[in-house]
């Protein structure tokens, strides 16, 4: 369901896309994503809550499509925005490929002794993994991805 909705809304947005000019769209979208990612699991009184499902639904059905629309409408005009977009665009595929094994290693570590793992023990590891994965993705991009793409281009299209 998650993939079918994302695909369908992406197709609908691409068919009826009419960009609007919004100054600072990159920074608005970045702040929105960071803000959404900072919302913890909602458990009033320590009990699981229906509010998590409502929050996830609102994000998936409204906020994330709006961020995609704003991001597609915006232009990066300053050097910092353009550099960040280029950097994160370049490492997006390596991050996509390598993040799952690290995510499951973290889950296995947490689930091995859940009673002993407090939030204070987990968040520094998560921050270190975040920066480590970005660094590893960049290294893999430079050492593997870009050289292989250059080699494949030479093989497919000759020496250009």
C-alpha positions as a Python dict, from the first residue, in 0.01 Angstrom:
ca = {
    (1, 'X'): (0, 0, 0),
    (2, 'X'): (278, 241, 88),
    (3, 'X'): (452, 200, -248),
    (4, 'X'): (130, 203, -449),
    (5, 'X'): (22, 531, -290),
    (6, 'X'): (363, 691, -340),
    (7, 'X'): (375, 580, -703),
    (8, 'X'): (17, 692, -772),
    (9, 'X'): (52, 1033, -607),
    (10, 'X'): (386, 1085, -785),
    (11, 'X'): (226, 1003, -1119),
    (12, 'X'): (-70, 1232, -1046),
    (13, 'X'): (161, 1514, -941),
    (14, 'X'): (379, 1474, -1249),
    (15, 'X'): (77, 1483, -1484),
    (16, 'X'): (-77, 1793, -1332),
    (17, 'X'): (243, 1966, -1217),
    (18, 'X'): (227, 2342, -1234),
    (19, 'X'): (527, 2487, -1053),
    (20, 'X'): (494, 2789, -831),
    (21, 'X'): (779, 3029, -762),
    (22, 'X'): (869, 3005, -396),
    (23, 'X'): (1178, 3174, -269),
    (24, 'X'): (1382, 2950, -42),
    (25, 'X'): (1192, 2631, -130),
    (26, 'X'): (1501, 2420, -57),
    (27, 'X'): (1534, 2558, 295),
    (28, 'X'): (1158, 2534, 363),
    (29, 'X'): (1155, 2170, 252),
    (30, 'X'): (1470, 2093, 452),
    (31, 'X'): (1329, 2249, 769),
    (32, 'X'): (1000, 2062, 723),
    (33, 'X'): (1172, 1725, 682),
    (34, 'X'): (1401, 1788, 979),
    (35, 'X'): (1103, 1895, 1191),
    (36, 'X'): (901, 1587, 1097),
    (37, 'X'): (1195, 1357, 1167),
    (38, 'X'): (1236, 1510, 1514),
    (39, 'X'): (888, 1399, 1622),
    (40, 'X'): (932, 1094, 1843),
    (41, 'X'): (701, 798, 1877),
    (42, 'X'): (385, 939, 2035),
    (43, 'X'): (297, 756, 2358),
    (44, 'X'): (87, 960, 2598),
    (45, 'X'): (107, 807, 2946),
    (46, 'X'): (348, 542, 2814),
    (47, 'X'): (69, 358, 2627),
    (48, 'X'): (72, 294, 2253),
    (49, 'X'): (-147, 550, 2085),
    (50, 'X'): (-362, 582, 1775),
    (51, 'X'): (-199, 924, 1731),
    (52, 'X'): (106, 760, 1572),
    (53, 'X'): (-111, 624, 1291),
    (54, 'X'): (-282, 959, 1245),
    (55, 'X'): (51, 1142, 1243),
    (56, 'X'): (201, 896, 990),
    (57, 'X'): (-109, 922, 770),
    (58, 'X'): (-108, 1302, 766),
    (59, 'X'): (263, 1306, 684),
    (60, 'X'): (226, 1050, 405),
    (61, 'X'): (-95, 1186, 254),
    (62, 'X'): (-36, 1560, 284),
    (63, 'X'): (298, 1684, 414),
    (64, 'X'): (539, 1470, 210),
    (65, 'X'): (357, 1529, -122),
    (66, 'X'): (360, 1903, -42),
    (67, 'X'): (735, 1887, 24),
    (68, 'X'): (790, 1707, -308),
    (69, 'X'): (578, 1967, -489),
    (70, 'X'): (760, 2258, -325),
    (71, 'X'): (1097, 2099, -387),
    (72, 'X'): (1017, 2043, -754),
    (73, 'X'): (896, 2402, -784),
    (74, 'X'): (1199, 2562, -627),
    (75, 'X'): (1531, 2659, -778),
    (76, 'X'): (1861, 2662, -601),
    (77, 'X'): (2019, 2998, -666),
    (78, 'X'): (2283, 3033, -398),
    (79, 'X'): (2609, 2839, -387),
    (80, 'X'): (2541, 2668, -53),
    (81, 'X'): (2201, 2530, -158),
    (82, 'X'): (2336, 2411, -492),
    (83, 'X'): (2637, 2245, -326),
    (84, 'X'): (2420, 2067, -68),
    (85, 'X'): (2174, 1951, -335),
    (86, 'X'): (2456, 1823, -556),
    (87, 'X'): (2628, 1646, -266),
    (88, 'X'): (2317, 1476, -127),
    (89, 'X'): (2193, 1399, -479),
    (90, 'X'): (2524, 1229, -560),
    (91, 'X'): (2529, 1018, -242),
    (92, 'X'): (2156, 934, -246),
    (93, 'X'): (2196, 607, -437),
    (94, 'X'): (2494, 483, -232),
    (95, 'X'): (2300, 570, 88),
    (96, 'X'): (1997, 384, -47),
    (97, 'X'): (2209, 76, -117),
    (98, 'X'): (2407, 61, 210),
    (99, 'X'): (2171, 185, 482),
    (100, 'X'): (1964, -132, 530),
    (101, 'X'): (2241, -360, 665),
    (102, 'X'): (2346, -92, 915),
    (103, 'X'): (1988, -29, 1016),
    (104, 'X'): (1933, -399, 1088),
    (105, 'X'): (2261, -423, 1279),
    (106, 'X'): (2139, -138, 1500),
    (107, 'X'): (1800, -308, 1546),
    (108, 'X'): (1972, -637, 1638),
    (109, 'X'): (2187, -458, 1896),
    (110, 'X'): (1881, -290, 2049),
    (111, 'X'): (1667, -605, 2048),
    (112, 'X'): (1945, -819, 2197),
    (113, 'X'): (1888, -653, 2535),
    (114, 'X'): (1596, -410, 2504),
    (115, 'X'): (1557, -366, 2879),
    (116, 'X'): (1918, -250, 2910),
    (117, 'X'): (1910, -9, 2614),
    (118, 'X'): (1801, 336, 2720),
    (119, 'X'): (1753, 627, 2482),
    (120, 'X'): (2071, 781, 2626),
    (121, 'X'): (2263, 474, 2504),
    (122, 'X'): (2107, 467, 2160),
    (123, 'X'): (2102, 825, 2029),
    (124, 'X'): (2483, 879, 2018),
    (125, 'X'): (2516, 561, 1814),
    (126, 'X'): (2240, 678, 1578),
    (127, 'X'): (2412, 1015, 1527),
    (128, 'X'): (2746, 842, 1466),
    (129, 'X'): (2581, 604, 1219),
    (130, 'X'): (2418, 897, 1037),
    (131, 'X'): (2749, 1074, 983),
    (132, 'X'): (2930, 745, 920),
    (133, 'X'): (2684, 639, 651),
    (134, 'X'): (2716, 974, 476),
    (135, 'X'): (3094, 942, 482),
    (136, 'X'): (3085, 578, 366),
    (137, 'X'): (2842, 667, 87),
    (138, 'X'): (3072, 946, -31),
    (139, 'X'): (3376, 712, -24),
    (140, 'X'): (3185, 444, -218),
    (141, 'X'): (3068, 707, -468),
    (142, 'X'): (3427, 820, -534),
    (143, 'X'): (3600, 481, -514),
    (144, 'X'): (3341, 256, -681),
    (145, 'X'): (3034, 423, -832),
    (146, 'X'): (3188, 703, -1038),
    (147, 'X'): (3483, 494, -1172),
    (148, 'X'): (3248, 211, -1273),
    (149, 'X'): (3013, 455, -1448),
    (150, 'X'): (3307, 612, -1636),
    (151, 'X'): (3428, 266, -1738),
    (152, 'X'): (3081, 163, -1855),
    (153, 'X'): (3044, 486, -2054),
    (154, 'X'): (3377, 424, -2227),
    (155, 'X'): (3274, 66, -2309),
    (156, 'X'): (2926, 161, -2429),
    (157, 'X'): (2999, 486, -2613),
    (158, 'X'): (3367, 468, -2694),
    (159, 'X'): (3622, 716, -2570),
    (160, 'X'): (3445, 1049, -2542),
}
